[in-house]
Amino acid sequence: MIGGLGMLVSVGLWWIYFDFVSHRHPRPSQAMTWLYAHLPLTAGIATTGAAVLNAIEHVGEPLPSEARWLLVGSVALALFAVAVLLRSLPHGVIDPHSYRNGIIAIVLVGVAILALGFTNFQPILLLGSLAVLLLIPVFFGFIAWIRGMESAEFRPSAVS
């Protein structure tokens, strides 16, 4: 059960990135921001993997504060990096409404996840809370993906 929750957290981060950012190019003026924002994203994702392993090792007991902060901090870092990446994309890439709502959802969920660092949840409850919170930006990412599929960016061009 706890391993499945850890996988849900990882898949949630993956889904958020690929629905919002993947296969989209930054504005030319934001190319360096886009490039460098991938560094904390990668660090957050890699650290999330190590933190989930720590949570699994402590199943049935309170998670030590270092492991708890590693987990919530790494997931929040990845989310904040995605928010920065979204800011570097052209506004017309996805529906502007989806774009704005996605950034807001990602940042608010990142703050809520950081707040979980102040709890003393069992690992299974903490991972479950993370998975549920990540569903919020996943939902907004799914909407953005659907609206992006409707845009001209994804329509096949007419062959002459």
DSSP file with accessible surface (Angstrom, degrees, kcal/mol):
  #  RESIDUE AA STRUCTURE BP1 BP2  ACC     N-H-->O    O-->H-N    N-H-->O    O-->H-N    TCO  KAPPA ALPHA  PHI   PSI    X-CA   Y-CA   Z-CA
    1    1 A M     >        0   0  174      0, 0.0     4,-1.9     0, 0.0     5,-0.2   0.000 360.0 360.0 360.0 -48.3    0.0    0.0    0.0
    2    2 A I  H  >  +     0   0   19      1,-0.2     4,-2.2     2,-0.2     5,-0.2   0.882 360.0  53.6 -68.4 -34.1    2.7    2.5    1.0
    3    3 A G  H  > S+     0   0   34      1,-0.2     4,-2.2     2,-0.2    -1,-0.2   0.899 107.3  51.9 -65.0 -37.9    4.7    1.7   -2.1
    4    4 A G  H  > S+     0   0   42      2,-0.2     4,-2.2     1,-0.2    -1,-0.2   0.892 108.4  50.6 -64.6 -38.2    1.7    2.4   -4.3
    5    5 A L  H  X S+     0   0   24     -4,-1.9     4,-2.1     2,-0.2    -2,-0.2   0.895 108.6  52.4 -66.4 -39.1    1.2    5.7   -2.6
    6    6 A G  H  X S+     0   0    2     -4,-2.2     4,-2.1     1,-0.2    -2,-0.2   0.907 109.4  49.4 -61.5 -40.1    4.9    6.5   -3.3
    7    7 A M  H  X S+     0   0  120     -4,-2.2     4,-3.1     1,-0.2     5,-0.2   0.891 107.3  55.2 -65.7 -37.9    4.4    5.7   -6.9
    8    8 A L  H  X S+     0   0   99     -4,-2.2     4,-2.5     2,-0.2    -1,-0.2   0.889 107.0  50.3 -62.1 -39.8    1.3    7.9   -7.0
    9    9 A V  H  X S+     0   0    0     -4,-2.1     4,-2.1     2,-0.2    -1,-0.2   0.946 113.3  45.8 -62.7 -45.4    3.3   10.8   -5.8
   10   10 A S  H  X S+     0   0   49     -4,-2.1     4,-2.3     1,-0.2    -2,-0.2   0.925 114.0  47.4 -63.8 -45.0    5.9   10.2   -8.5
   11   11 A V  H  X S+     0   0   62     -4,-3.1     4,-3.1     1,-0.2    -1,-0.2   0.880 108.4  56.8 -65.3 -35.8    3.4    9.7  -11.2
   12   12 A G  H  X S+     0   0    8     -4,-2.5     4,-2.4    -5,-0.2    -2,-0.2   0.932 108.8  45.4 -60.6 -45.1    1.6   12.9  -10.0
   13   13 A L  H  X S+     0   0   10     -4,-2.1     4,-2.2     2,-0.2    -1,-0.2   0.919 114.1  49.6 -63.6 -43.1    4.8   14.9  -10.5
   14   14 A W  H  X S+     0   0  138     -4,-2.3     4,-2.6     1,-0.2     5,-0.2   0.932 111.4  48.7 -59.5 -47.0    5.4   13.3  -13.8
   15   15 A W  H  X S+     0   0   92     -4,-3.1     4,-2.4     1,-0.2     5,-0.3   0.905 109.5  51.8 -62.9 -43.7    1.9   14.1  -15.0
   16   16 A I  H  X S+     0   0    1     -4,-2.4     4,-1.8    -5,-0.2     5,-0.4   0.939 112.9  45.2 -60.2 -46.5    2.0   17.7  -13.9
   17   17 A Y  H  X>S+     0   0   38     -4,-2.2     4,-2.9     1,-0.2     5,-1.6   0.953 115.9  44.7 -63.2 -49.5    5.2   18.3  -15.8
   18   18 A F  H  <5S+     0   0   83     -4,-2.6    -1,-0.2     1,-0.2    -2,-0.2   0.813 113.6  49.4 -72.6 -27.3    4.2   16.5  -19.0
   19   19 A D  H  <5S+     0   0   15     -4,-2.4    -1,-0.2    -5,-0.2    -2,-0.2   0.873 125.6  25.6 -74.8 -36.5    0.7   18.1  -19.1
   20   20 A F  H  <5S+     0   0    0     -4,-1.8    -2,-0.2    -5,-0.3    -3,-0.2   0.851 135.0  15.0 -94.9 -41.3    1.9   21.6  -18.7
   21   21 A V  T ><5S+     0   0    0     -4,-2.9     3,-1.4    -5,-0.4    -3,-0.2   0.824  85.7 106.8-111.3 -41.5    5.5   21.9  -19.9
   22   22 A S  T 3 <S+     0   0   13     -5,-1.6     3,-0.1     1,-0.2    -4,-0.0  -0.095  90.4   8.9 -56.0 141.5    6.7   19.0  -22.0
   23   23 A H  T 3  S+     0   0  166      1,-0.2     2,-0.4     0, 0.0    -1,-0.2   0.678 102.1 114.6  65.2  19.1    7.1   19.6  -25.8
   24   24 A R    <   -     0   0    7     -3,-1.4    -1,-0.2    65,-0.0    -4,-0.0  -0.968  59.2-138.1-118.8 140.8    6.6   23.3  -25.4
   25   25 A H        -     0   0  151     -2,-0.4    68,-0.1    -3,-0.1     6,-0.0  -0.725  20.0-118.3 -98.9 145.2    9.3   25.8  -26.1
   26   26 A P        -     0   0   26      0, 0.0    63,-0.3     0, 0.0     5,-0.1  -0.246  38.4 -87.1 -74.0 165.2   10.0   28.9  -23.9
   27   27 A R    >   -     0   0   64     61,-2.8     3,-2.1     1,-0.1     4,-0.3  -0.457  44.2-114.4 -62.8 145.3    9.7   32.5  -25.0
   28   28 A P  G >  S+     0   0  128      0, 0.0     3,-1.2     0, 0.0     4,-0.2   0.880 117.9  53.6 -54.6 -36.3   13.1   33.5  -26.5
   29   29 A S  G 3  S+     0   0   98      1,-0.2     4,-0.2     2,-0.1     3,-0.2   0.655 111.3  47.2 -72.6 -12.7   13.7   36.0  -23.7
   30   30 A Q  G <> S+     0   0   50     -3,-2.1     4,-2.8    58,-0.2    -1,-0.2   0.205  75.0 111.4-112.5  14.3   13.1   33.2  -21.1
   31   31 A A  H <> S+     0   0   44     -3,-1.2     4,-2.4    -4,-0.3     5,-0.1   0.890  81.0  46.1 -60.1 -41.6   15.3   30.5  -22.6
   32   32 A M  H  > S+     0   0  109     -4,-0.2     4,-3.0     2,-0.2     5,-0.3   0.896 112.3  50.7 -70.8 -38.1   17.8   30.6  -19.8
   33   33 A T  H  > S+     0   0   58      2,-0.2     4,-2.3     1,-0.2    -2,-0.2   0.938 111.7  48.7 -60.5 -46.3   15.1   30.6  -17.1
   34   34 A W  H  X S+     0   0   64     -4,-2.8     4,-0.7     2,-0.2    -2,-0.2   0.925 114.0  46.5 -59.4 -44.8   13.5   27.6  -18.8
   35   35 A L  H >< S+     0   0   89     -4,-2.4     3,-1.0    -5,-0.2     4,-0.4   0.958 116.2  42.4 -64.4 -51.0   16.9   25.8  -18.9
   36   36 A Y  H >< S+     0   0  136     -4,-3.0     3,-1.1     1,-0.2    -1,-0.2   0.769 104.1  65.1 -72.7 -24.8   17.9   26.5  -15.4
   37   37 A A  H 3X S+     0   0    8     -4,-2.3     4,-1.4    -5,-0.3    -1,-0.2   0.747  91.8  65.8 -69.8 -18.6   14.5   25.8  -13.9
   38   38 A H  H <X S+     0   0   34     -3,-1.0     4,-2.6    -4,-0.7    -1,-0.3   0.744  90.6  66.1 -72.7 -20.6   14.9   22.2  -15.0
   39   39 A L  H <> S+     0   0  112     -3,-1.1     4,-2.5    -4,-0.4     5,-0.2   0.968 105.7  38.1 -67.0 -53.6   17.8   21.9  -12.5
   40   40 A P  H  > S+     0   0   46      0, 0.0     4,-2.9     0, 0.0     5,-0.2   0.866 115.2  57.0 -66.5 -29.0   15.7   22.2   -9.3
   41   41 A L  H  X S+     0   0    9     -4,-1.4     4,-2.5     2,-0.2    -2,-0.2   0.959 110.0  43.2 -61.8 -48.9   13.0   20.2  -11.0
   42   42 A T  H  X S+     0   0   88     -4,-2.6     4,-2.7     1,-0.2     5,-0.2   0.915 114.9  49.7 -63.9 -41.7   15.4   17.3  -11.6
   43   43 A A  H  X S+     0   0   46     -4,-2.5     4,-2.6     1,-0.2     5,-0.2   0.918 111.3  49.8 -63.2 -41.5   16.8   17.7   -8.1
   44   44 A G  H  X S+     0   0    0     -4,-2.9     4,-2.1     2,-0.2    -2,-0.2   0.914 112.4  46.5 -64.3 -41.4   13.2   17.7   -6.6
   45   45 A I  H  X S+     0   0   79     -4,-2.5     4,-1.7     2,-0.2    -2,-0.2   0.936 114.8  46.2 -67.5 -44.9   12.2   14.6   -8.5
   46   46 A A  H  X S+     0   0   67     -4,-2.7     4,-1.6     1,-0.2    -2,-0.2   0.923 114.1  48.1 -64.0 -42.0   15.4   12.7   -7.7
   47   47 A T  H  X S+     0   0   49     -4,-2.6     4,-2.7    -5,-0.2    -1,-0.2   0.853 104.8  60.0 -68.8 -32.6   15.1   13.7   -4.0
   48   48 A T  H  X S+     0   0    2     -4,-2.1     4,-2.7    -5,-0.2    -1,-0.2   0.916 102.7  53.3 -60.0 -40.6   11.5   12.7   -3.9
   49   49 A G  H  X S+     0   0   39     -4,-1.7     4,-1.8     1,-0.2    -1,-0.2   0.928 111.1  44.7 -60.0 -44.5   12.5    9.2   -4.9
   50   50 A A  H  X S+     0   0   52     -4,-1.6     4,-2.0     1,-0.2    -1,-0.2   0.895 113.4  51.1 -66.7 -38.4   15.0    9.0   -2.0
   51   51 A A  H  X S+     0   0    1     -4,-2.7     4,-2.2     2,-0.2    -2,-0.2   0.878 107.1  52.6 -68.3 -38.0   12.4   10.5    0.4
   52   52 A V  H  X S+     0   0   13     -4,-2.7     4,-2.5     2,-0.2    -1,-0.2   0.917 107.4  53.0 -63.4 -40.3    9.7    8.0   -0.6
   53   53 A L  H  X S+     0   0   97     -4,-1.8     4,-2.2    -5,-0.2    -2,-0.2   0.923 108.5  50.2 -60.0 -41.9   12.3    5.2    0.2
   54   54 A N  H  X S+     0   0   49     -4,-2.0     4,-1.0     1,-0.2    -1,-0.2   0.902 109.6  51.0 -61.5 -41.3   12.8    6.7    3.6
   55   55 A A  H >< S+     0   0    0     -4,-2.2     3,-0.6     1,-0.2    -2,-0.2   0.913 109.2  50.4 -64.1 -40.5    9.0    6.8    4.2
   56   56 A I  H >< S+     0   0   61     -4,-2.5     3,-1.4     1,-0.2    -1,-0.2   0.901 106.9  54.9 -65.3 -38.0    8.7    3.2    3.2
   57   57 A E  H 3< S+     0   0  124     -4,-2.2    -1,-0.2     1,-0.3    -2,-0.2   0.753 110.1  47.4 -66.2 -23.3   11.5    2.2    5.6
   58   58 A H  T X< S+     0   0   40     -4,-1.0     3,-1.8    -3,-0.6    -1,-0.3   0.088  77.7 147.7-107.0  22.8    9.6    3.9    8.5
   59   59 A V  T <   +     0   0   79     -3,-1.4    -3,-0.1     1,-0.2    63,-0.0  -0.292  67.7  23.9 -60.1 137.3    6.2    2.4    7.8
   60   60 A G  T 3  S+     0   0   68      1,-0.2    -1,-0.2     3,-0.0    62,-0.0   0.447 115.3  71.3  88.0  -0.2    4.2    1.9   11.0
   61   61 A E  S <  S-     0   0   94     -3,-1.8    -1,-0.2    60,-0.1    -3,-0.0  -0.952  96.4 -80.4-140.3 159.8    6.1    4.6   13.0
   62   62 A P        -     0   0   65      0, 0.0    60,-0.2     0, 0.0    59,-0.1  -0.361  51.5-113.0 -61.2 139.3    6.2    8.4   12.9
   63   63 A L        -     0   0    2     58,-1.1    -8,-0.1     1,-0.1     5,-0.1  -0.588  34.2-109.4 -73.3 128.5    8.4    9.6   10.2
   64   64 A P     >  -     0   0   44      0, 0.0     4,-2.6     0, 0.0     3,-0.3  -0.283  28.2-115.8 -56.1 148.1   11.5   11.4   11.5
   65   65 A S  H  > S+     0   0   54      1,-0.2     4,-2.8     2,-0.2     5,-0.3   0.858 114.2  55.6 -59.8 -34.6   11.4   15.1   11.0
   66   66 A E  H  > S+     0   0  141      1,-0.2     4,-2.0     2,-0.2    -1,-0.2   0.927 111.6  43.2 -63.4 -43.5   14.4   15.1    8.6
   67   67 A A  H  > S+     0   0    8     -3,-0.3     4,-2.2     2,-0.2    -2,-0.2   0.885 113.7  52.0 -69.6 -37.5   12.8   12.5    6.4
   68   68 A R  H  X S+     0   0   24     -4,-2.6     4,-2.7     2,-0.2     5,-0.3   0.942 112.4  44.7 -63.6 -46.7    9.4   14.3    6.5
   69   69 A W  H  X S+     0   0   97     -4,-2.8     4,-2.4     1,-0.2     5,-0.3   0.858 110.8  54.7 -68.6 -33.5   11.0   17.6    5.5
   70   70 A L  H  X S+     0   0   64     -4,-2.0     4,-2.1    -5,-0.3    -1,-0.2   0.936 112.0  45.1 -61.8 -43.7   13.0   15.9    2.8
   71   71 A L  H  X S+     0   0    0     -4,-2.2     4,-2.0     2,-0.2     5,-0.2   0.970 119.2  37.8 -66.0 -54.9    9.8   14.4    1.4
   72   72 A V  H  X S+     0   0    0     -4,-2.7     4,-2.4     1,-0.2     5,-0.2   0.896 117.7  51.8 -68.5 -35.9    7.6   17.6    1.5
   73   73 A G  H  X S+     0   0   26     -4,-2.4     4,-2.5    -5,-0.3    -1,-0.2   0.902 110.0  47.9 -66.7 -40.2   10.5   19.8    0.5
   74   74 A S  H  X S+     0   0    5     -4,-2.1     4,-2.2    -5,-0.3   -26,-0.2   0.912 113.5  46.5 -69.6 -40.2   11.4   17.8   -2.5
   75   75 A V  H  X S+     0   0    0     -4,-2.0     4,-2.3    -5,-0.2    -2,-0.2   0.937 114.6  47.7 -66.5 -43.6    7.9   17.6   -3.8
   76   76 A A  H  X S+     0   0    1     -4,-2.4     4,-3.0    -5,-0.2     5,-0.2   0.911 109.6  53.9 -63.8 -39.9    7.3   21.3   -3.2
   77   77 A L  H  X S+     0   0   70     -4,-2.5     4,-2.3     1,-0.2    -1,-0.2   0.930 109.0  48.2 -59.5 -45.7   10.6   22.1   -5.0
   78   78 A A  H  X S+     0   0    2     -4,-2.2     4,-2.0     1,-0.2    -1,-0.2   0.920 113.0  48.5 -61.7 -42.1    9.6   20.1   -8.0
   79   79 A L  H  X S+     0   0    0     -4,-2.3     4,-2.2     2,-0.2    -2,-0.2   0.925 110.9  49.0 -65.1 -43.9    6.2   21.9   -8.1
   80   80 A F  H  X S+     0   0   65     -4,-3.0     4,-2.1     1,-0.2    -1,-0.2   0.880 109.3  53.5 -65.2 -35.1    7.7   25.4   -7.7
   81   81 A A  H  X S+     0   0    5     -4,-2.3     4,-2.6    -5,-0.2    -1,-0.2   0.910 107.6  50.7 -65.1 -39.6   10.1   24.6  -10.5
   82   82 A V  H  X S+     0   0    3     -4,-2.0     4,-2.7     2,-0.2    -2,-0.2   0.910 107.9  53.4 -63.9 -38.4    7.2   23.6  -12.8
   83   83 A A  H  X S+     0   0    9     -4,-2.2     4,-1.7     2,-0.2    -2,-0.2   0.917 109.8  47.5 -62.6 -40.9    5.5   26.9  -11.9
   84   84 A V  H  X S+     0   0   67     -4,-2.1     4,-1.0     1,-0.2    -2,-0.2   0.919 111.0  51.9 -65.3 -42.2    8.7   28.8  -13.0
   85   85 A L  H >X S+     0   0    0     -4,-2.6     3,-0.7     1,-0.2     4,-0.6   0.906 107.0  53.0 -60.4 -41.1    8.8   26.8  -16.2
   86   86 A L  H >< S+     0   0    0     -4,-2.7     3,-1.0     1,-0.2    -1,-0.2   0.874 104.8  55.4 -61.8 -36.6    5.2   27.7  -16.9
   87   87 A R  H 3< S+     0   0  144     -4,-1.7    -1,-0.2     1,-0.2    -2,-0.2   0.736 103.9  56.0 -68.5 -21.7    6.0   31.3  -16.5
   88   88 A S  H << S+     0   0    0     -4,-1.0   -61,-2.8    -3,-0.7    -1,-0.2   0.591  91.1  90.8 -86.9  -9.5    8.7   30.9  -19.1
   89   89 A L  S << S-     0   0    1     -3,-1.0     2,-0.1    -4,-0.6   -68,-0.0  -0.517  91.2 -95.2 -84.0 153.3    6.3   29.6  -21.8
   90   90 A P    >   -     0   0   41      0, 0.0     3,-1.6     0, 0.0     4,-0.4  -0.403  31.8-126.9 -62.8 141.7    4.5   31.8  -24.2
   91   91 A H  T 3  S+     0   0   96      1,-0.3     3,-0.4     2,-0.1     8,-0.2   0.758 106.5  58.2 -64.3 -24.9    1.0   32.6  -22.9
   92   92 A G  T 3  S+     0   0   72      1,-0.2    -1,-0.3     3,-0.1     3,-0.0   0.494  80.3  88.6 -84.7  -1.6   -0.6   31.4  -26.1
   93   93 A V  S <  S+     0   0   21     -3,-1.6     2,-0.3     2,-0.1    -1,-0.2   0.926 103.9   9.8 -64.7 -44.7    0.8   27.9  -25.9
   94   94 A I  S    S-     0   0    4     -4,-0.4    51,-0.1    -3,-0.4     5,-0.1  -0.838 111.8 -63.6-125.0 168.4   -2.1   26.7  -23.8
   95   95 A D     >  -     0   0   57     -2,-0.3     4,-2.7    49,-0.3     5,-0.2  -0.285  46.7-132.6 -51.5 126.6   -5.4   28.3  -23.0
   96   96 A P  H  > S+     0   0   76      0, 0.0     4,-2.6     0, 0.0     5,-0.2   0.863 106.7  53.0 -55.6 -35.5   -4.6   31.5  -21.0
   97   97 A H  H  > S+     0   0   86      2,-0.2     4,-2.5     1,-0.2     5,-0.2   0.938 111.7  44.6 -65.8 -44.9   -7.2   30.6  -18.4
   98   98 A S  H  > S+     0   0    3      2,-0.2     4,-2.5     1,-0.2    -1,-0.2   0.887 112.4  54.0 -64.2 -39.7   -5.8   27.1  -18.0
   99   99 A Y  H  X S+     0   0    8     -4,-2.7     4,-2.1     2,-0.2    -2,-0.2   0.958 112.3  41.7 -59.6 -52.4   -2.3   28.6  -17.8
  100  100 A R  H  X S+     0   0  128     -4,-2.6     4,-2.3     1,-0.2    -2,-0.2   0.938 116.8  47.6 -63.9 -47.1   -3.1   31.0  -15.0
  101  101 A N  H  X S+     0   0   40     -4,-2.5     4,-2.7    -5,-0.2    -1,-0.2   0.869 110.1  54.2 -63.8 -36.0   -5.2   28.5  -13.0
  102  102 A G  H  X S+     0   0    0     -4,-2.5     4,-2.6    -5,-0.2    -1,-0.2   0.929 109.0  46.8 -63.5 -45.3   -2.5   25.9  -13.4
  103  103 A I  H  X S+     0   0   24     -4,-2.1     4,-2.5     2,-0.2     5,-0.2   0.937 113.9  48.4 -62.4 -45.2    0.2   28.2  -12.0
  104  104 A I  H  X S+     0   0   84     -4,-2.3     4,-2.7     1,-0.2     5,-0.3   0.940 113.1  47.3 -61.0 -46.4   -2.1   29.2   -9.1
  105  105 A A  H  X S+     0   0    7     -4,-2.7     4,-2.6     1,-0.2     5,-0.3   0.921 112.3  49.9 -62.2 -43.2   -3.0   25.5   -8.3
  106  106 A I  H  X S+     0   0    0     -4,-2.6     4,-2.3    -5,-0.2    -1,-0.2   0.932 113.8  44.2 -63.6 -45.8    0.7   24.4   -8.5
  107  107 A V  H  X S+     0   0   58     -4,-2.5     4,-2.4     2,-0.2    -2,-0.2   0.938 115.0  47.7 -66.8 -45.1    1.9   27.2   -6.1
  108  108 A L  H  X S+     0   0  114     -4,-2.7     4,-2.5    -5,-0.2    -2,-0.2   0.915 113.5  47.6 -64.1 -40.3   -1.0   26.7   -3.6
  109  109 A V  H  X S+     0   0    5     -4,-2.6     4,-2.7    -5,-0.3    -1,-0.2   0.909 109.8  54.2 -67.0 -38.1   -0.5   23.0   -3.6
  110  110 A G  H  X S+     0   0    0     -4,-2.3     4,-2.2    -5,-0.3    -2,-0.2   0.924 110.4  46.0 -59.8 -42.4    3.2   23.4   -3.1
  111  111 A V  H  X S+     0   0   81     -4,-2.4     4,-2.0     2,-0.2    -2,-0.2   0.922 112.5  50.4 -66.4 -42.7    2.6   25.7   -0.1
  112  112 A A  H  X S+     0   0   38     -4,-2.5     4,-1.1     1,-0.2    -2,-0.2   0.897 109.7  51.3 -62.7 -38.6    0.0   23.2    1.3
  113  113 A I  H >< S+     0   0    0     -4,-2.7     3,-0.6     1,-0.2     4,-0.4   0.916 107.7  52.0 -66.3 -40.9    2.6   20.4    0.9
  114  114 A L  H >< S+     0   0   57     -4,-2.2     3,-1.7     1,-0.2     4,-0.3   0.888 103.3  59.2 -60.9 -36.5    5.2   22.4    2.7
  115  115 A A  H >< S+     0   0   53     -4,-2.0     3,-1.8     1,-0.3    -1,-0.2   0.812  92.4  67.7 -62.7 -28.4    2.7   22.9    5.6
  116  116 A L  G X< S+     0   0   21     -4,-1.1     3,-1.6    -3,-0.6     5,-0.3   0.718  83.6  74.7 -64.3 -18.2    2.5   19.1    5.9
  117  117 A G  G <  S+     0   0    0     -3,-1.7    -1,-0.3    -4,-0.4    -2,-0.2   0.748  89.2  58.3 -64.8 -21.5    6.1   19.3    7.1
  118  118 A F  G <  S+     0   0  169     -3,-1.8    -1,-0.3    -4,-0.3    -2,-0.2   0.457  93.5  87.0 -87.2  -1.7    4.8   20.6   10.4
  119  119 A T  S <  S-     0   0   33     -3,-1.6   -51,-0.0    -4,-0.1    -3,-0.0  -0.419  71.8-140.0 -90.0 172.0    2.7   17.5   11.0
  120  120 A N        +     0   0  109     -2,-0.1    -3,-0.1   -58,-0.0    -1,-0.0  -0.280  44.4 160.9-122.9  44.6    3.7   14.3   12.7
  121  121 A F        -     0   0   63     -5,-0.3   -58,-1.1     1,-0.1   -60,-0.1  -0.306  46.1-107.7 -67.5 149.8    1.9   12.0   10.3
  122  122 A Q     >  -     0   0   75    -60,-0.2     4,-2.6     1,-0.1     3,-0.3  -0.379  40.4-105.7 -63.9 154.2    2.6    8.4    9.8
  123  123 A P  H  > S+     0   0    0      0, 0.0     4,-2.9     0, 0.0     5,-0.3   0.887 119.9  52.5 -55.1 -39.8    4.4    7.8    6.5
  124  124 A I  H  > S+     0   0   67      1,-0.2     4,-2.1     2,-0.2     5,-0.1   0.907 111.7  45.8 -66.8 -38.0    1.3    6.2    4.9
  125  125 A L  H  > S+     0   0   89     -3,-0.3     4,-2.5     2,-0.2    -1,-0.2   0.897 113.3  50.1 -70.2 -38.5   -0.9    9.2    5.8
  126  126 A L  H  X S+     0   0    0     -4,-2.6     4,-2.4     2,-0.2    -2,-0.2   0.948 113.2  44.8 -65.7 -47.2    1.8   11.7    4.7
  127  127 A L  H  X S+     0   0    0     -4,-2.9     4,-2.6    -5,-0.2    -1,-0.2   0.893 113.2  51.7 -64.2 -38.1    2.2   10.0    1.3
  128  128 A G  H  X S+     0   0   17     -4,-2.1     4,-2.4    -5,-0.3    -1,-0.2   0.912 109.7  49.4 -63.1 -41.4   -1.6    9.7    1.0
  129  129 A S  H  X S+     0   0   26     -4,-2.5     4,-2.6     2,-0.2    -2,-0.2   0.908 111.3  49.3 -63.6 -41.8   -2.0   13.4    1.7
  130  130 A L  H  X S+     0   0    0     -4,-2.4     4,-2.5     2,-0.2    -2,-0.2   0.931 110.9  49.9 -62.2 -45.1    0.7   14.2   -0.9
  131  131 A A  H  X S+     0   0   13     -4,-2.6     4,-0.8     2,-0.2    -2,-0.2   0.915 112.6  46.7 -61.7 -42.2   -1.0   12.0   -3.5
  132  132 A V  H >X S+     0   0   96     -4,-2.4     3,-0.8     1,-0.2     4,-0.5   0.931 112.9  48.8 -67.1 -43.8   -4.4   13.6   -2.9
  133  133 A L  H >< S+     0   0   39     -4,-2.6     3,-1.3     1,-0.2    -1,-0.2   0.886 106.3  57.1 -63.9 -36.8   -3.0   17.2   -3.0
  134  134 A L  H 3X S+     0   0    3     -4,-2.5     4,-1.8     1,-0.3    -1,-0.2   0.727  91.5  72.2 -68.2 -18.6   -1.2   16.4   -6.2
  135  135 A L  H <X S+     0   0  110     -4,-0.8     4,-2.4    -3,-0.8    -1,-0.3   0.803  88.1  64.6 -64.3 -26.1   -4.5   15.5   -7.8
  136  136 A I  H <X S+     0   0   76     -3,-1.3     4,-1.9    -4,-0.5     5,-0.2   0.981 108.5  34.8 -65.2 -56.8   -5.4   19.2   -7.8
  137  137 A P  H  > S+     0   0    0      0, 0.0     4,-2.8     0, 0.0    -1,-0.2   0.846 114.5  60.0 -68.5 -26.1   -2.7   20.4  -10.3
  138  138 A V  H  X S+     0   0   24     -4,-1.8     4,-2.6     2,-0.2    -2,-0.2   0.934 105.1  49.7 -61.4 -42.4   -3.0   17.1  -12.2
  139  139 A F  H  X S+     0   0  120     -4,-2.4     4,-2.3     2,-0.2    -1,-0.2   0.943 112.8  45.5 -59.9 -48.2   -6.7   18.0  -12.8
  140  140 A F  H  X S+     0   0   57     -4,-1.9     4,-2.4     1,-0.2    -1,-0.2   0.872 112.4  52.2 -65.4 -35.0   -5.7   21.5  -14.0
  141  141 A G  H  X S+     0   0    0     -4,-2.8     4,-2.5     2,-0.2    -1,-0.2   0.894 107.8  51.5 -65.5 -38.8   -2.9   19.9  -16.1
  142  142 A F  H  X S+     0   0   88     -4,-2.6     4,-2.6     2,-0.2    -2,-0.2   0.926 110.3  48.4 -63.9 -42.7   -5.4   17.5  -17.7
  143  143 A I  H  X S+     0   0   48     -4,-2.3     4,-2.7     1,-0.2     5,-0.2   0.926 112.0  49.4 -62.6 -43.7   -7.7   20.4  -18.6
  144  144 A A  H  X S+     0   0    0     -4,-2.4     4,-2.4     1,-0.2   -49,-0.3   0.900 110.8  50.6 -63.2 -38.2   -4.8   22.3  -20.1
  145  145 A W  H  X S+     0   0   97     -4,-2.5     4,-2.2     2,-0.2    -2,-0.2   0.933 110.8  48.3 -65.2 -45.1   -3.8   19.3  -22.1
  146  146 A I  H  X S+     0   0   59     -4,-2.6     4,-1.2     1,-0.2    -2,-0.2   0.937 114.3  45.7 -60.8 -46.3   -7.3   18.8  -23.4
  147  147 A R  H  X S+     0   0   93     -4,-2.7     4,-0.7     1,-0.2    -1,-0.2   0.855 111.1  53.8 -67.3 -33.3   -7.5   22.5  -24.3
  148  148 A G  H >< S+     0   0    0     -4,-2.4     3,-0.7    -5,-0.2     6,-0.5   0.869 103.7  55.6 -66.4 -36.2   -4.1   22.3  -25.9
  149  149 A M  H 3< S+     0   0   88     -4,-2.2    -1,-0.2     1,-0.2    -2,-0.2   0.821 106.6  51.8 -65.6 -27.8   -5.2   19.4  -28.0
  150  150 A E  H 3< S+     0   0  116     -4,-1.2    -1,-0.2    -5,-0.2    -2,-0.2   0.657  96.1  91.2 -80.4 -16.8   -8.0   21.6  -29.3
  151  151 A S  S XX S-     0   0   34     -3,-0.7     3,-1.2    -4,-0.7     4,-0.5  -0.272  92.3-107.8 -79.1 167.3   -5.6   24.4  -30.2
  152  152 A A  G >4 S+     0   0   75      1,-0.3     3,-0.6     2,-0.2    -1,-0.1   0.741 110.3  76.6 -65.1 -22.6   -3.9   24.8  -33.6
  153  153 A E  G 34 S+     0   0   88      1,-0.2    -1,-0.3   -60,-0.1    -4,-0.1   0.849 104.8  33.4 -58.8 -34.1   -0.6   23.7  -32.1
  154  154 A F  G <4 S+     0   0   77     -3,-1.2    -1,-0.2    -6,-0.5    -2,-0.2   0.458  93.9 105.1-104.0  -2.6   -1.7   20.1  -32.1
  155  155 A R  S << S-     0   0  155     -3,-0.6     2,-0.1    -4,-0.5    -5,-0.0  -0.617  78.0-112.1 -79.0 138.0   -3.8   20.1  -35.3
  156  156 A P        -     0   0  125      0, 0.0     2,-0.1     0, 0.0    -1,-0.1  -0.410  34.7-116.8 -66.5 140.9   -2.2   18.4  -38.2
  157  157 A S        -     0   0  109      1,-0.1     2,-0.2    -2,-0.1    -5,-0.0  -0.476  32.2 -99.6 -78.4 152.0   -1.4   20.9  -41.0
  158  158 A A        -     0   0   96     -2,-0.1     2,-0.5     1,-0.1    -1,-0.1  -0.490  33.8-130.0 -71.6 136.7   -3.1   20.5  -44.3
  159  159 A V              0   0  143     -2,-0.2    -1,-0.1    -3,-0.1     0, 0.0  -0.760 360.0 360.0 -89.8 130.3   -1.0   18.8  -47.0
  160  160 A S              0   0  165     -2,-0.5    -1,-0.0     0, 0.0     0, 0.0  -0.614 360.0 360.0 -88.2 360.0   -0.8   20.7  -50.3
